[in-house]
Amino acid sequence: MLAVEVRRPRFEDREQLNEFFRAVITDTFTKEGIGHQLHEINEEIKVKRKYLNNDIESNGENRYFLIAFYDDKIIGSIEYGMANEVIKNCTNNHYESLVEIGTLFVHPDYQRNGVGNLLLKEMYETLRNNGIEEFCLDSGYKSAQLIWKKKFGDPDIVLKDYWGKNYDHMIWRVKIRGQE
């Protein structure tokens, strides 16, 4: 396991985080076989930047990020906030009161080193400390869906071909207790 520091983002981390988002999202789209979808890549990056700005401007009230550092380089991120529009719309607002864990990204050079698990563990503790016992998360990335299925079991909702033929979207509802 790498000697990783996990902490809240600071204003001065914004530029490096934005570069991190671009690198990870572009890599993920490429690995998913959809790297040619430049508009979607840019939209995804724009949403993550917006979430980060919401966190920094609200001091963690609207969105709450944790970032992982190794040798002064951002190698991972995770955040939570209110459920996104896809989750709300596809659950007929049944998950509207749940927070969503999202933006769990690990830099491609550091994947499969426990960074994602470390960030999740830290986020569970943060949520518990804020009295939150349940969350939801969603994914349209096939590679991430495999990880979430191993970790949380079958998704509660599968939106078949949501992103196009053979590109499903999955949503999980998870109780924190038992996830540590």
N, CA and C atoms as a LAMMPS dump frame, in Angstrom:
ITEM: TIMESTEP
0
ITEM: NUMBER OF ATOMS
540
ITEM: BOX BOUNDS ff ff ff
-5.0000000000000000e+02 5.0000000000000000e+02
-5.0000000000000000e+02 5.0000000000000000e+02
-5.0000000000000000e+02 5.0000000000000000e+02
ITEM: ATOMS id mol type element x y z
1 1 1 N 0.848 -1.197 0
2 1 2 C 0 0 0
3 1 3 C 0.882 1.246 0
4 2 1 N 0.51 2.184 -0.801
5 2 2 C 1.23 3.455 -0.898
6 2 3 C 0.996 4.299 0.351
7 3 1 N 1.929 5.156 0.689
8 3 2 C 1.76 6.109 1.787
9 3 3 C 0.969 7.299 1.248
10 4 1 N -0.345 7.198 1.349
11 4 2 C -1.261 8.173 0.75
12 4 3 C -1.834 9.071 1.838
13 5 1 N -1.884 10.364 1.564
14 5 2 C -2.531 11.326 2.453
15 5 3 C -3.914 11.629 1.888
16 6 1 N -4.941 11.551 2.736
17 6 2 C -6.295 11.915 2.337
18 6 3 C -6.692 13.15 3.121
19 7 1 N -7.185 14.151 2.389
20 7 2 C -7.604 15.398 3.044
21 7 3 C -8.632 16.115 2.189
22 8 1 N -9.168 17.164 2.766
23 8 2 C -10.102 18.03 2.058
24 8 3 C -9.338 18.873 1.039
25 9 1 N -9.973 19.217 -0.086
26 9 2 C -9.3 20.083 -1.062
27 9 3 C -9.202 21.511 -0.548
28 10 1 N -8.183 22.18 -1.026
29 10 2 C -7.992 23.595 -0.726
30 10 3 C -8.131 24.364 -2.034
31 11 1 N -8.333 25.664 -1.902
32 11 2 C -8.483 26.515 -3.093
33 11 3 C -7.321 26.309 -4.056
34 12 1 N -6.124 26.228 -3.522
35 12 2 C -4.941 26.097 -4.372
36 12 3 C -4.832 24.724 -5.052
37 13 1 N -5.675 23.767 -4.684
38 13 2 C -5.682 22.444 -5.325
39 13 3 C -6.533 22.417 -6.595
40 14 1 N -7.325 23.456 -6.818
41 14 2 C -8.302 23.437 -7.918
42 14 3 C -7.689 23.132 -9.27
43 15 1 N -6.608 23.801 -9.623
44 15 2 C -6.018 23.598 -10.946
45 15 3 C -5.537 22.152 -11.118
46 16 1 N -4.841 21.641 -10.107
47 16 2 C -4.358 20.264 -10.196
48 16 3 C -5.53 19.27 -10.23
49 17 1 N -6.577 19.547 -9.464
50 17 2 C -7.764 18.677 -9.486
51 17 3 C -8.438 18.693 -10.847
52 18 1 N -8.546 19.852 -11.456
53 18 2 C -9.16 19.93 -12.782
54 18 3 C -8.343 19.15 -13.814
55 19 1 N -7.022 19.22 -13.732
56 19 2 C -6.162 18.423 -14.614
57 19 3 C -6.343 16.933 -14.327
58 20 1 N -6.456 16.592 -13.043
59 20 2 C -6.702 15.208 -12.628
60 20 3 C -8.011 14.688 -13.228
61 21 1 N -9.086 15.489 -13.12
62 21 2 C -10.381 15.079 -13.691
63 21 3 C -10.249 14.813 -15.188
64 22 1 N -9.601 15.725 -15.899
65 22 2 C -9.439 15.557 -17.35
66 22 3 C -8.684 14.262 -17.664
67 23 1 N -7.602 14.008 -16.961
68 23 2 C -6.796 12.809 -17.217
69 23 3 C -7.59 11.528 -16.938
70 24 1 N -8.256 11.478 -15.792
71 24 2 C -8.972 10.258 -15.404
72 24 3 C -10.197 10.022 -16.286
73 25 1 N -10.962 11.065 -16.547
74 25 2 C -12.177 10.909 -17.358
75 25 3 C -11.819 10.548 -18.792
76 26 1 N -10.821 11.192 -19.356
77 26 2 C -10.397 10.862 -20.723
78 26 3 C -9.918 9.407 -20.792
79 27 1 N -9.123 8.984 -19.8
80 27 2 C -8.639 7.605 -19.755
81 27 3 C -9.806 6.619 -19.624
82 28 1 N -10.753 6.941 -18.776
83 28 2 C -11.901 6.055 -18.564
84 28 3 C -12.719 5.925 -19.841
85 29 1 N -13.025 7.027 -20.495
86 29 2 C -13.791 6.978 -21.746
87 29 3 C -13.045 6.155 -22.796
88 30 1 N -11.736 6.32 -22.859
89 30 2 C -10.942 5.566 -23.829
90 30 3 C -11.015 4.074 -23.533
91 31 1 N -10.831 3.695 -22.272
92 31 2 C -10.896 2.283 -21.886
93 31 3 C -12.287 1.695 -22.092
94 32 1 N -13.313 2.53 -21.994
95 32 2 C -14.687 2.073 -22.197
96 32 3 C -15.031 1.947 -23.681
97 33 1 N -14.116 2.385 -24.526
98 33 2 C -14.365 2.312 -25.966
99 33 3 C -15.169 3.476 -26.508
100 34 1 N -15.253 4.554 -25.729
101 34 2 C -16.04 5.715 -26.144
102 34 3 C -15.195 6.988 -26.102
103 35 1 N -13.899 6.824 -26.256
104 35 2 C -12.974 7.954 -26.196
105 35 3 C -13.181 8.988 -27.281
106 36 1 N -13.921 8.619 -28.321
107 36 2 C -14.206 9.553 -29.413
108 36 3 C -15.322 10.539 -29.05
109 37 1 N -16.023 10.314 -27.952
110 37 2 C -17.148 11.159 -27.567
111 37 3 C -16.644 12.385 -26.801
112 38 1 N -15.996 13.273 -27.537
113 38 2 C -15.343 14.431 -26.92
114 38 3 C -16.325 15.348 -26.197
115 39 1 N -17.498 15.536 -26.77
116 39 2 C -18.499 16.397 -26.128
117 39 3 C -18.885 15.826 -24.758
118 40 1 N -19.115 14.52 -24.689
119 40 2 C -19.507 13.882 -23.433
120 40 3 C -18.368 13.937 -22.414
121 41 1 N -17.129 13.749 -22.888
122 41 2 C -15.974 13.859 -21.997
123 41 3 C -15.929 15.254 -21.386
124 42 1 N -16.062 16.27 -22.222
125 42 2 C -16.016 17.653 -21.734
126 42 3 C -17.178 17.97 -20.793
127 43 1 N -18.357 17.41 -21.073
128 43 2 C -19.504 17.619 -20.182
129 43 3 C -19.259 16.978 -18.821
130 44 1 N -18.712 15.774 -18.824
131 44 2 C -18.407 15.075 -17.567
132 44 3 C -17.382 15.873 -16.748
133 45 1 N -16.366 16.38 -17.412
134 45 2 C -15.345 17.191 -16.737
135 45 3 C -15.98 18.465 -16.169
136 46 1 N -16.856 19.083 -16.95
137 46 2 C -17.533 20.308 -16.51
138 46 3 C -18.354 20.061 -15.236
139 47 1 N -19.049 18.921 -15.172
140 47 2 C -19.85 18.582 -13.991
141 47 3 C -18.945 18.406 -12.771
142 48 1 N -17.827 17.723 -12.941
143 48 2 C -16.915 17.501 -11.814
144 48 3 C -16.314 18.827 -11.338
145 49 1 N -15.984 19.709 -12.259
146 49 2 C -15.477 21.03 -11.88
147 49 3 C -16.54 21.818 -11.112
148 50 1 N -17.77 21.709 -11.565
149 50 2 C -18.879 22.393 -10.885
150 50 3 C -19.03 21.856 -9.458
151 51 1 N -18.981 20.533 -9.309
152 51 2 C -19.069 19.934 -7.976
153 51 3 C -17.931 20.419 -7.082
154 52 1 N -16.725 20.461 -7.624
155 52 2 C -15.572 20.926 -6.856
156 52 3 C -15.761 22.381 -6.435
157 53 1 N -16.197 23.224 -7.355
158 53 2 C -16.451 24.627 -7.021
159 53 3 C -17.535 24.751 -5.957
160 54 1 N -18.586 23.912 -6.054
161 54 2 C -19.637 23.92 -5.031
162 54 3 C -19.07 23.592 -3.664
163 55 1 N -18.158 22.641 -3.625
164 55 2 C -17.526 22.266 -2.366
165 55 3 C -16.719 23.439 -1.814
166 56 1 N -15.811 23.956 -2.606
167 56 2 C -14.912 25.01 -2.123
168 56 3 C -15.68 26.264 -1.729
169 57 1 N -16.648 26.669 -2.545
170 57 2 C -17.419 27.886 -2.252
171 57 3 C -18.329 27.733 -1.036
172 58 1 N -18.8 26.505 -0.775
173 58 2 C -19.716 26.291 0.349
174 58 3 C -19.013 25.679 1.562
175 59 1 N -17.688 25.53 1.481
176 59 2 C -16.918 24.892 2.544
177 59 3 C -17.467 23.507 2.886
178 60 1 N -17.808 22.765 1.85
179 60 2 C -18.258 21.388 2.036
180 60 3 C -19.729 21.207 2.327
181 61 1 N -20.503 22.288 2.308
182 61 2 C -21.931 22.172 2.608
183 61 3 C -22.737 21.626 1.421
184 62 1 N -22.443 22.073 0.208
185 62 2 C -23.213 21.641 -0.972
186 62 3 C -22.664 20.366 -1.593
187 63 1 N -21.379 20.232 -1.643
188 63 2 C -20.681 19.026 -2.087
189 63 3 C -19.508 18.885 -1.138
190 64 1 N -19.055 17.661 -0.922
191 64 2 C -17.983 17.435 0.031
192 64 3 C -16.971 16.479 -0.589
193 65 1 N -15.783 16.987 -0.876
194 65 2 C -14.726 16.195 -1.496
195 65 3 C -13.675 15.76 -0.483
196 66 1 N -13.093 14.623 -0.765
197 66 2 C -11.845 14.19 -0.161
198 66 3 C -10.919 13.87 -1.322
199 67 1 N -9.638 14.206 -1.159
200 67 2 C -8.683 13.912 -2.225
201 67 3 C -7.504 13.145 -1.64
202 68 1 N -6.923 12.287 -2.465
203 68 2 C -5.78 11.471 -2.06
204 68 3 C -4.528 12.006 -2.743
205 69 1 N -3.49 12.167 -1.961
206 69 2 C -2.2 12.643 -2.457
207 69 3 C -1.144 11.568 -2.26
208 70 1 N -0.232 11.506 -3.205
209 70 2 C 0.972 10.699 -3.082
210 70 3 C 2.109 11.517 -3.675
211 71 1 N 3.136 11.785 -2.88
212 71 2 C 4.254 12.624 -3.333
213 71 3 C 3.78 13.955 -3.922
214 72 1 N 2.883 14.644 -3.237
215 72 2 C 2.361 15.951 -3.648
216 72 3 C 1.572 15.924 -4.954
217 73 1 N 1.168 14.745 -5.387
218 73 2 C 0.384 14.616 -6.614
219 73 3 C -0.994 14.058 -6.247
220 74 1 N -2.044 14.662 -6.805
221 74 2 C -3.389 14.148 -6.573
222 74 3 C -3.536 12.848 -7.356
223 75 1 N -3.873 11.776 -6.627
224 75 2 C -4.027 10.473 -7.286
225 75 3 C -5.426 9.895 -7.113
226 76 1 N -6.288 10.588 -6.355
227 76 2 C -7.638 10.081 -6.163
228 76 3 C -8.583 11.138 -5.638
229 77 1 N -9.875 10.911 -5.872
230 77 2 C -10.899 11.824 -5.361
231 77 3 C -12.181 11.045 -5.096
232 78 1 N -12.967 11.587 -4.191
233 78 2 C -14.297 11.062 -3.899
234 78 3 C -15.103 12.242 -3.365
235 79 1 N -16.408 12.223 -3.605
236 79 2 C -17.249 13.294 -3.058
237 79 3 C -18.637 12.766 -2.787
238 80 1 N -19.358 13.538 -1.979
239 80 2 C -20.775 13.241 -1.814
240 80 3 C -21.556 14.539 -1.84
241 81 1 N -22.819 14.4 -2.206
242 81 2 C -23.739 15.522 -2.261
243 81 3 C -25.123 14.967 -2.528
244 82 1 N -26.047 15.817 -2.813
245 82 2 C -27.399 15.353 -3.098
246 82 3 C -27.399 14.52 -4.377
247 83 1 N -28.312 13.579 -4.442
248 83 2 C -28.404 12.68 -5.604
249 83 3 C -28.518 13.482 -6.898
250 84 1 N -27.848 12.999 -7.936
251 84 2 C -27.863 13.695 -9.228
252 84 3 C -29.203 13.506 -9.945
253 85 1 N -29.379 14.219 -11.034
254 85 2 C -30.651 14.205 -11.769
255 85 3 C -30.983 12.834 -12.347
256 86 1 N -29.983 12.097 -12.821
257 86 2 C -30.242 10.751 -13.361
258 86 3 C -30.835 9.876 -12.27
259 87 1 N -30.225 9.909 -11.092
260 87 2 C -30.738 9.097 -9.982
261 87 3 C -32.144 9.532 -9.599
262 88 1 N -32.353 10.829 -9.458
263 88 2 C -33.685 11.32 -9.079
264 88 3 C -34.737 10.929 -10.117
265 89 1 N -34.443 11.187 -11.384
266 89 2 C -35.416 10.909 -12.445
267 89 3 C -35.712 9.424 -12.595
268 90 1 N -34.682 8.599 -12.508
269 90 2 C -34.861 7.169 -12.76
270 90 3 C -35.417 6.413 -11.562
271 91 1 N -35.504 7.068 -10.411
272 91 2 C -36.093 6.433 -9.232
273 91 3 C -37.401 7.117 -8.845
274 92 1 N -37.932 7.935 -9.747
275 92 2 C -39.144 8.71 -9.44
276 92 3 C -39.004 9.444 -8.105
277 93 1 N -37.8 9.985 -7.883
278 93 2 C -37.453 10.741 -6.677
279 93 3 C -37.459 9.916 -5.389
280 94 1 N -37.484 8.58 -5.483
281 94 2 C -37.435 7.729 -4.286
282 94 3 C -36.094 7.845 -3.563
283 95 1 N -35.023 8.202 -4.285
284 95 2 C -33.698 8.327 -3.688
285 95 3 C -33.335 9.792 -3.44
286 96 1 N -34.292 10.676 -3.626
287 96 2 C -34.042 12.112 -3.519
288 96 3 C -33.483 12.52 -2.158
289 97 1 N -33.887 11.82 -1.102
290 97 2 C -33.427 12.191 0.245
291 97 3 C -32.051 11.603 0.572
292 98 1 N -31.54 10.738 -0.286
293 98 2 C -30.233 10.13 -0.049
294 98 3 C -29.116 10.991 -0.616
295 99 1 N -27.957 10.915 0.036
296 99 2 C -26.786 11.515 -0.567
297 99 3 C -26.228 10.511 -1.565
298 100 1 N -25.533 11.048 -2.518
299 100 2 C -24.888 10.243 -3.557
300 100 3 C -23.382 10.314 -3.351
301 101 1 N -22.73 9.169 -3.358
302 101 2 C -21.272 9.159 -3.412
303 101 3 C -20.902 9.133 -4.881
304 102 1 N -20.03 10.021 -5.255
305 102 2 C -19.621 10.104 -6.653
306 102 3 C -18.185 10.573 -6.787
307 103 1 N -17.782 10.752 -8.006
308 103 2 C -16.449 11.258 -8.341
309 103 3 C -15.361 10.441 -7.645
310 104 1 N -15.6 9.125 -7.514
311 104 2 C -14.546 8.262 -6.996
312 104 3 C -13.662 7.893 -8.17
313 105 1 N -12.578 8.618 -8.274
314 105 2 C -11.621 8.436 -9.362
315 105 3 C -10.246 8.15 -8.774
316 106 1 N -9.537 7.258 -9.426
317 106 2 C -8.141 7 -9.091
318 106 3 C -7.343 7.158 -10.374
319 107 1 N -6.256 7.91 -10.286
320 107 2 C -5.405 8.122 -11.454
321 107 3 C -4.995 6.769 -12.032
322 108 1 N -5.005 6.644 -13.368
323 108 2 C -4.668 5.352 -13.998
324 108 3 C -3.343 4.752 -13.534
325 109 1 N -2.354 5.576 -13.22
326 109 2 C -1.05 5.063 -12.781
327 109 3 C -1.082 4.485 -11.366
328 110 1 N -2.167 4.723 -10.626
329 110 2 C -2.235 4.29 -9.228
330 110 3 C -3.415 3.36 -8.952
331 111 1 N -4.113 2.929 -9.986
332 111 2 C -5.238 2.013 -9.797
333 111 3 C -4.731 0.651 -9.337
334 112 1 N -5.583 -0.062 -8.614
335 112 2 C -5.284 -1.396 -8.09
336 112 3 C -4.206 -1.37 -6.998
337 113 1 N -4.154 -0.24 -6.271
338 113 2 C -3.222 -0.095 -5.15
339 113 3 C -3.955 0.199 -3.839
340 114 1 N -5.279 0.07 -3.82
341 114 2 C -6.048 0.303 -2.599
342 114 3 C -6.456 1.742 -2.366
343 115 1 N -6.164 2.624 -3.308
344 115 2 C -6.489 4.045 -3.131
345 115 3 C -8.01 4.249 -3.081
346 116 1 N -8.732 3.605 -3.981
347 116 2 C -10.187 3.726 -3.994
348 116 3 C -10.806 3.22 -2.699
349 117 1 N -10.325 2.082 -2.207
350 117 2 C -10.834 1.54 -0.941
351 117 3 C -10.54 2.472 0.228
352 118 1 N -9.349 3.061 0.227
353 118 2 C -8.992 4.018 1.273
354 118 3 C -9.926 5.224 1.243
355 119 1 N -10.187 5.756 0.054
356 119 2 C -11.094 6.903 -0.07
357 119 3 C -12.507 6.533 0.382
358 120 1 N -12.974 5.344 -0.002
359 120 2 C -14.308 4.904 0.433
360 120 3 C -14.377 4.794 1.954
361 121 1 N -13.369 4.207 2.556
362 121 2 C -13.34 4.054 4.013
363 121 3 C -13.405 5.418 4.696
364 122 1 N -12.615 6.364 4.196
365 122 2 C -12.63 7.719 4.76
366 122 3 C -14.005 8.378 4.573
367 123 1 N -14.634 8.123 3.419
368 123 2 C -15.95 8.714 3.169
369 123 3 C -17.005 8.094 4.08
370 124 1 N -16.941 6.772 4.306
371 124 2 C -17.883 6.142 5.242
372 124 3 C -17.798 6.815 6.607
373 125 1 N -16.582 7.06 7.075
374 125 2 C -16.392 7.695 8.37
375 125 3 C -16.971 9.117 8.375
376 126 1 N -16.723 9.849 7.297
377 126 2 C -17.269 11.203 7.173
378 126 3 C -18.794 11.183 7.214
379 127 1 N -19.399 10.28 6.451
380 127 2 C -20.856 10.195 6.427
381 127 3 C -21.408 9.832 7.802
382 128 1 N -20.815 8.825 8.436
383 128 2 C -21.266 8.426 9.78
384 128 3 C -21.163 9.593 10.752
385 129 1 N -20.054 10.33 10.685
386 129 2 C -19.87 11.48 11.577
387 129 3 C -20.917 12.563 11.338
388 130 1 N -21.518 12.566 10.16
389 130 2 C -22.584 13.528 9.835
390 130 3 C -23.978 12.916 9.989
391 131 1 N -24.058 11.751 10.62
392 131 2 C -25.342 11.114 10.885
393 131 3 C -25.985 10.474 9.665
394 132 1 N -25.218 10.225 8.634
395 132 2 C -25.746 9.626 7.401
396 132 3 C -25.455 8.125 7.429
397 133 1 N -26.496 7.317 7.298
398 133 2 C -26.353 5.869 7.404
399 133 3 C -26.547 5.137 6.083
400 134 1 N -26.985 5.866 5.059
401 134 2 C -27.29 5.24 3.777
402 134 3 C -26.97 6.217 2.655
403 135 1 N -26.528 5.687 1.53
404 135 2 C -26.223 6.522 0.376
405 135 3 C -26.596 5.773 -0.895
406 136 1 N -26.538 6.483 -2.008
407 136 2 C -26.707 5.839 -3.296
408 136 3 C -25.498 6.186 -4.152
409 137 1 N -25.277 5.41 -5.181
410 137 2 C -24.27 5.736 -6.174
411 137 3 C -24.71 5.141 -7.488
412 138 1 N -24.223 5.738 -8.555
413 138 2 C -24.592 5.26 -9.879
414 138 3 C -23.357 5.206 -10.755
415 139 1 N -23.465 4.435 -11.819
416 139 2 C -22.346 4.34 -12.749
417 139 3 C -22.833 3.904 -14.118
418 140 1 N -22.258 4.563 -15.111
419 140 2 C -22.488 4.168 -16.494
420 140 3 C -21.24 3.536 -17.098
421 141 1 N -20.145 3.52 -16.332
422 141 2 C -18.887 2.936 -16.806
423 141 3 C -18.874 1.444 -16.509
424 142 1 N -18.671 0.625 -17.53
425 142 2 C -18.666 -0.828 -17.352
426 142 3 C -17.598 -1.283 -16.359
427 143 1 N -16.41 -0.693 -16.448
428 143 2 C -15.322 -1.101 -15.548
429 143 3 C -15.68 -0.804 -14.092
430 144 1 N -16.268 0.353 -13.839
431 144 2 C -16.673 0.713 -12.476
432 144 3 C -17.831 -0.166 -12.007
433 145 1 N -18.745 -0.495 -12.909
434 145 2 C -19.877 -1.342 -12.543
435 145 3 C -19.402 -2.695 -12.011
436 146 1 N -18.359 -3.247 -12.611
437 146 2 C -17.81 -4.526 -12.133
438 146 3 C -17.294 -4.396 -10.703
439 147 1 N -16.627 -3.294 -10.425
440 147 2 C -16.108 -3.056 -9.072
441 147 3 C -17.259 -2.905 -8.083
442 148 1 N -18.268 -2.103 -8.455
443 148 2 C -19.396 -1.875 -7.544
444 148 3 C -20.184 -3.156 -7.313
445 149 1 N -20.326 -3.992 -8.316
446 149 2 C -21.027 -5.27 -8.131
447 149 3 C -20.291 -6.156 -7.125
448 150 1 N -18.958 -6.181 -7.212
449 150 2 C -18.171 -6.959 -6.248
450 150 3 C -18.346 -6.408 -4.844
451 151 1 N -18.346 -5.101 -4.736
452 151 2 C -18.393 -4.44 -3.436
453 151 3 C -19.793 -4.415 -2.826
454 152 1 N -20.811 -4.134 -3.636
455 152 2 C -22.162 -3.906 -3.112
456 152 3 C -23.206 -4.912 -3.599
457 153 1 N -22.807 -5.849 -4.454
458 153 2 C -23.766 -6.802 -5.001
459 153 3 C -24.463 -6.222 -6.226
460 154 1 N -25.524 -6.888 -6.627
461 154 2 C -26.261 -6.438 -7.802
462 154 3 C -26.868 -5.06 -7.564
463 155 1 N -26.918 -4.237 -8.615
464 155 2 C -27.518 -2.905 -8.452
465 155 3 C -29.015 -3.012 -8.177
466 156 1 N -29.545 -1.999 -7.531
467 156 2 C -30.984 -1.948 -7.272
468 156 3 C -31.754 -1.616 -8.535
469 157 1 N -31.125 -0.848 -9.411
470 157 2 C -31.777 -0.429 -10.657
471 157 3 C -30.781 -0.568 -11.806
472 158 1 N -31.235 -1.183 -12.889
473 158 2 C -30.448 -1.265 -14.111
474 158 3 C -31.245 -0.591 -15.216
475 159 1 N -30.662 0.424 -15.804
476 159 2 C -31.297 1.14 -16.908
477 159 3 C -30.649 0.628 -18.191
478 160 1 N -31.315 -0.317 -18.797
479 160 2 C -30.789 -1.022 -19.975
480 160 3 C -30.556 -0.051 -21.136
481 161 1 N -29.393 -0.149 -21.751
482 161 2 C -29.032 0.642 -22.933
483 161 3 C -29.205 2.151 -22.722
484 162 1 N -29.067 2.616 -21.481
485 162 2 C -29.289 4.024 -21.145
486 162 3 C -28.369 4.958 -21.931
487 163 1 N -27.111 4.547 -22.104
488 163 2 C -26.128 5.379 -22.789
489 163 3 C -25.907 4.931 -24.228
490 164 1 N -26.737 4.01 -24.7
491 164 2 C -26.591 3.459 -26.045
492 164 3 C -26.59 1.939 -25.952
493 165 1 N -26.622 1.3 -27.089
494 165 2 C -26.677 -0.172 -27.136
495 165 3 C -25.544 -0.779 -26.307
496 166 1 N -25.924 -1.64 -25.363
497 166 2 C -24.992 -2.345 -24.471
498 166 3 C -24.255 -1.437 -23.484
499 167 1 N -24.754 -0.226 -23.28
500 167 2 C -24.182 0.682 -22.288
501 167 3 C -25.26 1.022 -21.256
502 168 1 N -25.367 0.136 -20.264
503 168 2 C -26.375 0.293 -19.218
504 168 3 C -25.921 1.308 -18.177
505 169 1 N -26.878 1.783 -17.401
506 169 2 C -26.593 2.628 -16.255
507 169 3 C -27.119 1.887 -15.036
508 170 1 N -26.342 1.874 -13.952
509 170 2 C -26.721 1.131 -12.755
510 170 3 C -26.727 2.039 -11.538
511 171 1 N -27.671 1.751 -10.639
512 171 2 C -27.827 2.543 -9.419
513 171 3 C -27.893 1.59 -8.228
514 172 1 N -27.114 1.898 -7.19
515 172 2 C -27.101 1.12 -5.954
516 172 3 C -27.594 1.985 -4.806
517 173 1 N -28.267 1.349 -3.86
518 173 2 C -28.646 1.966 -2.589
519 173 3 C -27.918 1.148 -1.521
520 174 1 N -27.122 1.834 -0.696
521 174 2 C -26.19 1.117 0.174
522 174 3 C -26.308 1.639 1.611
523 175 1 N -26.384 0.712 2.564
524 175 2 C -26.305 1.06 3.983
525 175 3 C -24.833 1.022 4.384
526 176 1 N -24.392 2.027 5.113
527 176 2 C -22.981 2.129 5.468
528 176 3 C -22.588 1.02 6.42
529 177 1 N -23.444 0.717 7.383
530 177 2 C -23.109 -0.332 8.336
531 177 3 C -22.865 -1.636 7.59
532 178 1 N -21.761 -2.245 7.861
533 178 2 C -21.41 -3.472 7.168
534 178 3 C -20.501 -3.253 5.974
535 179 1 N -20.251 -1.994 5.605
536 179 2 C -19.398 -1.701 4.455
537 179 3 C -17.957 -1.422 4.862
538 180 1 N -17.73 -1.247 6.16
539 180 2 C -16.383 -0.886 6.595
540 180 3 C -15.435 -1.991 6.232
